Structure formats: structure tokens, C-alpha cells
């Protein structure tokens, strides 16, 4: 009953834009950068363009995330549909509309909520639960972000979450509605079954030759054999290129000497600090009080230098580091404001600074460790350099050899041997190719729609010429040649006669079973008789049915305004069944926990609908215009 509630949870997942912060950090920030040309806008929201590039990037991200999540079950065809591409565009437009409303209404979240969210992100925590400043900065740096950039984006995301929550919370499900639905879900029906199995009617069936021939003629498509090709083919990919690329020791040494900075690790400093904040608009008395407190804390640090971490936990007003004992992790230049950075690089290991003033307040800084600069020796870097140089060479060599591959299969089109000899590629053979990809061949390079279209081309079949070089995957080219072609045909009647006779026998037996069942149904509806029915069993929507599921569903759907009620249903492949519903009741002790969960699901669905309506209103307010034509959605934007 409530499957539809669970299924429809996905309706608004994209539109709600409730970003989970850890996934944002590691998925990347490309979605928030305008990298497209404004002249190529596929949509306009609040006067701003959604570019073709942004749309394509969003499609690629969706595909990449699905590939990681689904693993072997991933099927890119699901994301290459017009509907999937339209959904991505809709989400981009909804995000822009929400952002426009946030900007227009000057909505935001406070520093305290922002700091609390950052400190709660599991990806930024050490095993002991404390905040890992080093991991935090490393994660941001990997995405090309500074803490200020991250704070700005996270603040916007949290604002969007609060906005969505406030809209959704306006929806509610009346108790009478949820109770009514739960009552329907819990309803128990006492049902008896009367079966008319196909097997009982098989002796009555007489299948003639004429019936077999009529079935054969009427269902010709069931017995057709599609055209097939036996083909030779060659594959050009990175493995072919790699076998022809070598890197010498001299090249490695030369590269190392020219890029010494790359293999030099700069000095690394780790530091901790205690911050006594001073608001920018603080009155002189408040500023003086803050400085006095900072001096008092500094005196305590001077008195007990080994207790710096405990003193920081007790006194520091920096939400990002206080709980970690003021630990800032490994310091990188450009991350902190200049006065703090200058102090860190002026201290020796183990030293504590005087009071340092910045725009945030008063800092007490301690350098906890200094790791001197180090040069990675050639022997240690050799393997890495060789891999980099090989990659560079392969990139250049691929284009060169791909051109050789394409030109050779085209210019010497009467055989694949010249290209195989020239590039040292093995000629392979495949049997029974058809025009459509086959599940049997899996991810074989020849099991590709583009290649199949080429191998079934007129020139390939009639003239036995090589196909062109077809790109079946990134950096994978395939060329083929027809060895043998079998046109479409139809299996002879004599070959399929036995199976047809069996099918017709079952169909006729099923027809007789249905006929007998319908006659019985009409009779019991008129008489109310229970003769012949089996024992009464309880059928409900919350438990496994005691009958065939098709029959149980029919019994649950039946009109029970007048009892006993009867319903008949055909059971595919089994026969026909008539069901007698003699009693309808509610369970003596309903599952209250499940009922509460169902009420929450209904309320959640209504809340999502409210959010959907709100976003539609925002889109109207932002004067959204979709500039891409429906026909364009069918093109592969995300390749």
C-alpha cells in the first residue's frame, strides 16, 4: 500500500538541493563554477544563463557518481535518455531559482551554525573524534578551494537547507487521512480459493495441423532468425600504444634535473593557536576587555607551556580548532591572515608568540613542529618520472598511431592484415553478430551499436571491405571485416512444430479453464454458494499472500460492500481462480510503530509536494526560460 510513498521520495531529491557536505567536498566544485560561454545558454534564470557547458558537466558528474555507486550494474544508457537529461537541466534551473531567492531576500546562516556544521563533518574528524585540521585543509586544497571559498559555499548550502525545511514543515497530513490509509493497509480479508488448473483441461484439447499452421503464420516474428555476420576485427587501444613506447634512463635523469623543484619538499610547520575574538564593531571597552583576557591567557601559557592544548580548549574562541586543543595542523602559506602567518614563520619549534592582533582578535601562537625542506633523490623519484614520461609519450603517440590505424584500414580496405602487421595487432574473429548488441557478448568492443552499424553497412556486407575505424569507447578504435553474411530467415515449420503444438495446447487448455471459471463465478455470485472452495485464509497487504500473488491482489481489490463477495482472475500459465471473500476485519492489535512511520511518510510526501510547488513559483518569479528544444534532448550531450 505504502510502496508508492517510498518510491515517490525520489521525485524531489534533485529539486530540494539539500547537499550533504562531505559528498560536496569530495565530489568537487565544478558544479558551482561558470565555465561556459554565455552565448550558448540552454536556460535563463533571473537574467543569468545556464550554459551548455554547465549542463554537460552536470550530466557527466551524474554519470560518474552513478558509475561509482552502481559498480557492475551501471548502465550508461539509462542516463542518455531525453528524460534523464531533462531532469539534470531541471535541477540546475531549480538550484539557480533558489539561489536567486536567497540573494534577493538576503538569507544566510550565522557563524556559529557554520562552525558547528564544519566541525561535525565526519570526513574532517580524527579516529578519536577531534577535528582534523590537516585533513580539512587537504580536502579543500584537493578541490582547489580555500577555507573562505568553502565557508561561502557551505553557508549558501545551509541556507538552502533551512529554506527547504521551512517550506516542507508547512505541510501536514490530517490524522483522519493517515488513519484511513493505514486501515486500508492493515485490512484483513478472509478468502477462499477455487482453482481451475490448466492441467485438468489438457485431456480435452485436440490440436490439429491447421491450428499449428495458423499459429505459425500469425506469429511469424517468434520464429524469425535475424541476419547475422561472422567478422574479423582488430582493436586499437592504449595497450597497443604502450607496447611501442619506451623511456630511457637518460630521459629520466634529464627530466629530474630540469624539475628539481617538483621533487623538493618545502619546509613544513605545524602550529596551534588560541584566539580571543574581537568583533569588528566592538566598543573600546570591549576591545580592552578582550585584550586583557588574551594577556591573562598568555600569562597562563607562559606559566604552564606544556598545557597549551588544555588552555586552548578552555579559552580559545575559534570553533574550528578549540576542541582540538588549538591545533591548526600543517600550515600552508596563504591560508591564514598575514599577521598570523608572519608569526608562525618567525617562531622556532616549541616557541610561543606574544599577542598577535588580526582582524579576528588576539592570537597566541605556538609552533609545535618544523620539518626541514628535503630533496627527493633520483632513485626514489625514478619510477614516478618514468610513469609520467611514458604517459606524456603515449598521449602524443596515440594520436600518431590512431591516424595510422584509421588510414590503413581505409586505404587497404580489402584486408585487415596490413594494419595488423604494421601495428602488431592480433586479428580476432567473432561469430553470429546481429544488428543489436547482445547480452552474451557483454562489454566486448564489437558489441557496440556504432560498430554494429558499420559492420552491417552496405559496403562492408556486399563488397567485403573493411569498416572505418569506429571509436567504441574513449581511446578505443575498432575496425572490422565481414567474413560471412547470413540474411534474415524464418525457421521452417517442421523445426518448430513440436513447440507450437505445445503452446497451442496450453493456450487452449487455459481458454477452457477460464471458460469454466467464469461460469462458476457467475453461478456463485447468483447463489452465494461456498461449495468447492478451499479453507478460508487471511489475506492482507502487509504479509506474504497465502495464494498466488495475482489472485491475492485481485481479492484485495475486490468490492466488499456486500459480503460474500466474489472475484475471478486468470493466473498466467496456471489456469483460472475464483475467490470468495467472506469477512473483512481490522487486526486486533495494529502495529502502531508502522502506522506512525506511514504517517511520517505521508507527511514527507506532502512536504515534498509543497517544496515542488514553491520551486515552481520561484521559477516563475525568476522568469525561467528553457532555450533548448525538446528534440535536442535526444542528442548525447554527456559523451
N, C-alpha and C positions, 0 to 999 in steps of 0.2 A: 504493500500500500504506500509506504513512505519511500520507496526507491526513487520516485520522481523528485522528492525533496533533496535526497543526496546527490542525484545526478545533476540537478539544476544549480548546485552550488558553483559549478564552473561557469555559469552564464556571465557572472560579473567579475571573475578573477582578474581579467585584464583591465577592465574599466575602473576597478576600485583603486588600482595603482598603489596598493599597500605594500611597499617594498620592504623586504626583510633585509636588515642592514648587513649581516655577514655575507649574504649572497651578492649584495651590491658591491661589497668591497672586492670580492674575488672574481665576479663576472666581468667587471670593468666599467669604465666611464664613457665608452664611446657613444652610448645612447644619449648622453647629455651634451654632446658637442655637435655644433652645426658644421658639418664638413661638406655640405652640398652646395650647389650653385642655386641661388635664389630664383634664377630664371627657370629652373627645372622643377618648380614646386608641384607636388602631387595634391596638396591640400593647403588651405589658408585658414588660420585660426587667429582671431583677434588681430588681423592685419599682418601676421607673421607666417612665413612659408614653412611647410613641411616638405623637405626636399626629396627628390628621387633617391639620392644617396642615403639619406637617413632611413628611408623606407626599406631599401635594400639591406642596409646594415642591420636593421631590426629583424628582418627575415632571416638573415644569416645567424644572428645571435639565437633566435628561437630554434633554428635547426641544430646549432651546436649544442645548446642546452638539452634539447630532446635526445640528441645522439648520446650524450654523456649519461642521461638519466635512463634511457631505454636499453642501451647496450645492444646485444644481438637482435633484439626485437625492433630496432629502429628501422623505419621505412620512410625515406625522404619523400616518396610520392604523396604521403599524407599532407605534406607541407607545401607542395607545389600546386595545390588546387586554388582556384579563384577565391573560394570561401576562406581558406587559411590566410591568403594574402590580404583579403579584405579585413579580416579580424585584426591583423597586425596594424594595418592603417587606421582602423577604428580606435585601437588602443593608443596609438601615437596622437591622434586627434583629441581623444578624451584627456590624455595627460596634459596636452597643451591648453585645453579649455580649463582644466582645474588650476593649472599654474597661472593662467591669466586672471582667474578669480582671486587666487591668493595674493597676487600682486596688486590687483585693483582694491582689495579690501584690507591690505596691509596686515595680513595674518602672519603670525610667527609663533615660535615656542621660545621659552626662556632659556637662559644659560644653564640653569640647574637641571632642567629636563634633558637638555642636550648632553650635559656631562654624565648624567645618570645612564643615558642610553649607551653612550660610548663605553663607559666602564662595565656595562652589563653584557657586551658582545663577547660571546664565548671564544671566538677566534682570537681575541686580544687578551686572553687570560692564561696565566701560567697554571701548571698542574695543581698548585696549592690554592688556586682561586684568585690570587692577586693580579692586578693589572700588569700586562707585559708591554711596557712602553717600546721596547725594541721591536717586538713583533708588530705592534701598532704602526710604527713608522715604516717598517719594512714593507708591510702590506700596502700602505699608501704609496710608497715610492715605486713599488712594482707596477702601480697603475698610473704613474706619472702625476701623483697628487701631493699637495702639501696639506698639513693639518687644517689650514684655513680653508682650502678648497673643499676638503671633506666635511668640515663643520658646516659650510654654507649649503652643500647639497643635502646633508643629513637633516639640517634644520628644515629645509624645504620638504623633505620626505615625511618628517614627523608632523609637519603642519598639514600635509595632505592626509595623513592617517587620522589626525584629530578631526579634520573636516569630514572625512568619510564616516567616522564613528558617530559624530553628532547627527549626521543625516540619517544613518541607519537606526539610531536609537529612537527616532521619532515614530518608527513603525512598531506595531504591536498586533498580536493575534488574539482576538477575543477568546476567553476561556471556552465559551459555548462552541466555537468553531473547532478548536483543538480537541475538545472532548468528543464532539461528533465524529471527527475523523479517526480518533483513537478507538471509539466504539466500533466503527466500521472495521477498523484494522483487527480488533480483538474478537469480532463476532464469530461465534461457533455455530456451525450448521451440522445437524445430524443427517447424514446422507447414506442412502443405499444405492448399490450399483447393480445393473443388469447388463451383462455383456453379450454381444453378438459377434463372436470371433470369426475372422476370415476363414480359419481352418475348418469351421463347421460347414462352410458352404462350398469348399473346394470340390467335393464329390459331385456337386450339382453342375459344375461348369464343364462345358464341352466347347473346346476351342477348335474352330475349323481352319482350313488352309486360307479361306477367304478372309477371315478375321486377322490372321497373321500378315497377309499381304496388305490389307488395308492399314494396319498399324505401321508397317514398314514404309508405305508410301506417304502416310500422314506425318511421320516423324523422321523424315529423311536426315535432318540435321544430327540426329542421335547416332547415325551410322556413317557419317562423313569422315573421311581422313583428309586433314588439311595438307596442302602442298608442303613438301619437305626438301631440305637441302643437306647434302653431305659436303662439307667445306674444309679446305685447308686455311690456316691463318697464321699470322705472325704478330707478336706483341712487342711494341717498343715502349719501354718504361725506364725508370731511374736505374734499375738494376743493369740494364744494357749500357747505360752511360757510365755507371760506376766501374764496370769492368774495364773501361777504356781510359780511366783517369788515374794517374799516379802522382804522388807528391814526394819530392826528393828531400834528403836531409839538408842540402844546401838551401833549398827554398824555405824550409822551416827556420833555419838559422837567420837567413836574411829577414824574414818576416818578424822574428823575435827582436832583432836589433833595431828594426825600424819602429817597433811598437813597444818599447820598454815601459812606457807609462802604463800601458794596459796591464802589465804583469807586476806593477808596483802597487803594493797595498799601502795607502796613506796612513799616517798616524791616526789611531782611534782613541777617543777619550770617552769614558763613561762618567756620568755625573749624577748628583742628586741635588735637590733644592727644597727650600722651604719658602713659601710665598705668603706674605701678608698683603691682602688685596687693598687697593685704594681706588674707589670709584672715581671716574674722571670728573664728575661734578661734585666731589666731596668738599665739604666746608673745611676751612683751615683747621678748625678744632679737631675734625675727624681725621684729617691728614696727620696732624701732630700725634693723635692717639694711635694711629696705625704705625707710625714710625717708632713711637715709644714701645709698642708691643714687639715690633721687629727687633729693637735693640735688646729688649728683655730676653727674647728667644735666642738671639745671638750670644748673649752672655751665658745662657744655659748650655748652648752648644760648646762654647769655649771651655766651660767648666767640665762638661762630660762629652768630649768629642766622639767617643765610641758609641754613644747613644743617639747619634744623629737620626737614625731611622725612626726610633721611638718618639723622639721630639717632633719629627716631621709629621708622623701620624697624629700626634696630639694637637699640633698647632698650625700645620700648613693648610692654606685655604685654596689650594689648587686641586680641584676634584679629579683631575686626570692622574695625579701622582701621589696624593697624600696617603691613600690606603696602601700604596706600595713603598711607604717609607721615604717618599720624595724621589724615588728612583726615576731618572729620565732615560735610562738605558744608554746605548751608544749614541753619542752626539754627532750630528752632521751639520756642516756649515750651511747657513741659510734657513735653518728650521726655526731657530729661536730669534727673538728680537736682539738687536745689536748689543746693548749693554750686557745682557746675559751671556751672549756668545763670547764677547770680549773677555768677560770674567773667567769663563770656563777655560779659554785658551791661554789665560795669563797665569793660572794656578799650576802648581806641581801636584803630583799624585799624593793624595791624602790631605792636601791643604783645604782650608775653608776660607771663603772670602769675607770681606767686610760686607756691610749692607750695600746691595746693588739696587738702584732705582730704575724701574722701567715703566712703561705706560700702564702696566697691570698692578704695580705696587712695589713692595720691597722684597728683595730676594736674598736668601742666604744660600750660597752655592758651595758644594763640596765636590772636588774631583776624586772619584773613587778608584779609577784605574786609567792607566795610559799604556797603550800598546804601540810601540815604535813602528815607524814605517818599515816595510820589508819588501825585498825584491824576490819574486818567484824565479827560481833557477830554470835554465833552458830545459834540463832533463824533466823537470816536473811539468813544464808547460808544453812539452813536445807533442804529446798525444792530442791535447786540445787544439794546438795550432794546426796539426796535420788534418784534423777533422774539419776545421774552419776553412783551410785552404782547399781541401777536397770539395767541400760544399760550394765554394766560390767557382772552382773549375767546372764542377758538374753543372752549375747553373748556366755557365757560358757554353759548355759543351753540349748541353741538352738542346739548346736552340739550333746549334750547328747540325747535330746528328738527326734531330727531328726533321729538319729540312731535307737532309739526305734520304731519310726513310720515306717521306712523302713523295719526293721527286722520283725516287727509284721505282716505287710500286706503281706510280702513274706512267712513267716513261717506258718501263719494261713490263707492260701490263699483261703479257702472256704467261708470266710465271712469277712465283714468289721467291724462287731460288736466288736470283741476283741480289735482292735486298737481304736475304738470309745470309748469304756468303759475305756480303760487304760489311754487315754489322754483326756478324757472328750470332745470329738469332736462330733459334730452333723453329722449324716449321711443324705446326701441330695440326691435328685433324679432329673434327667434331662431326658426329652423326645426328641425323634427324632434327635439324634446326627448323623451326617454324617461324612464321612472321611475328609471333608474340613471344616475349620472354617466358621461359619455362622454369617452374619451381625446382625441377630436377637439377638444372644447371647452376642454380644458386647465383653466386657472385662472379661466375666466370666472365671474362672480358667480352666473350662473344654473346653472352646473354643480356644484350643491351639493345634497346629499341633503335638507337641510331645505327648501330652496326647491322642489325637485322634488316632495317630498311635498305641499307646499302647492298647487302648480300642478296636480297630479293629484287634488286633493281634489274631493269631490262638488260643493260649491258653486261651485268655480272652473270645472269642466267642464260641469255641467248648467245652471247659472244664469248662467254667463259673468260672474261677479262677480270683483272684484279679490281677490287673495290678501291676507292680512295682511302687514304689514312683517316680513320674515324677516331675522334677523341671520346673515349667511353668513360673516362674519369680524369681528374686533374693529373696532367703529365703522363697519361697512358694513351697510346695510339695503337689501333688495331687495323690491319688490312687483311682481307680475305679473298678467297677464290673458290668458285663453285666447282666441285668435283663431280657431283651427280645431283640432278634435279628430278624430283618426283611430283608431278602435278596432283592437284586435289582429286580425290576419288571417293567412291562410296563402297563400303563393304558389301559383298554380294549377299543376297537374301539367304542363301544356303548356309553361309557362315554364321549368321546371327539368328537364324530361325529358332533355335532352341531357347535362346534368351528372350526372344519376342514372345514365344508361346508361354513362357513362364510369367512374363509381365502381364500379358493379356489375361492369363488365368487368375492372377492375383487381383487385377482390376475388376474382373467380372465377379469374383468372389466378394470383393469389397462392395461392389454395387448391390449384390444380393443381401449382404449383411446390413447395409444402410437401409435398403428397402424394408427388410424385416424389422429393423429397429424403429423406423419411422412409423410403421404400422402399429407396433407395440406402444409407442409413445402416444399416438392418437387414442388408442384404446384406454390406457391408464389415466390419461387426462380426463376422459369422459367418465370413468368408473371410480377413480381414486384407489384402485386395487393395488396391493403390495405384493401380490403373488409372483414368485420367481426372483424377486430382488434379494440380494445378499444381506448380510447383517449390517446394522446401522453403524457407521463410523463418523467420528468428529472431523470435520474439515474446517480449517482456519487459515487465515493469511499469514500467521506468524510461525507456523510449524510445517514440517515436511508433510506433503499430502499422502494419505493412505491409498490413494488411487493414482491412476495415470495423471500426470500434471495437467494435460489438456482437459481431461474430464473434471479434475478438481477446480480448475479455473472456471469452466462452464457452470459448475454447481455454485460457485461463489458469486457469479454474475447473475444467476437466475433471479427472476422476480419472485419474491417470497411474501408478497402482500396477502396471498391466500395459500394456506397450507392444507394438505400436502401440495408441494409444487414439483413439477417435472421438467426435465430438460434433456434433450438428446444431443449427442455430439459425435462426429466421426473421429476415430482415433487412427491417425495416419499409420498405415502398414499393419494395423492390428484388427480393425473392424469398426464396430459401432457400439456405443454405450448409451443407456438411458439411466438417468439419475433421479432418485426420489428424495426430496428434501422434506423431512417430516417435522423438524423442530429447529428453531433459531433462538439462540440464547447468548448472554454475555458470560464471561468466566466469573466464577465465584470470587476470585481474588486477582484482580487485574495487576499487571506488572507496572507499579507506579513509577519506578525509575525509568522504564522505557517510555511511558506516557509523558514524563517530564522532558525526556530527550526529544520526543516527537514534537512537543510544543515549542521547544527551542529551535528545532529545525524549521518549523513553520514560520516562527518569528524571524529567523535568519533569512529565509527566502523572501519574506515581505520586506525586510530591511534592504536586501539586495535590489529588490524592485524599486524601492524608494530612491536608492542611490543611482540606479539606472535612469529614473525619471529626472533626477536632479542633474545628472551629467547631460542629458538631452536638453534640459533648459539652459545649462551653461553653454552648450554648443550653439544654441540659438542666440544667446546673448553675445557670444564671441563671433557671431556671423561666420560660422564654419562653411567653407566651400570645398567640396571634393572636386579636384581638377582632372582626375584620372577617369577615363571612360571604362565602363564595365568590360568591354572586350579586351582591354589592356591587362586585366587581372589574370587572364589565362596565360600570359607570357611568363617565362621563367625569370623573374626579377632577381632571384636569390642565388643564381648559379655562381 
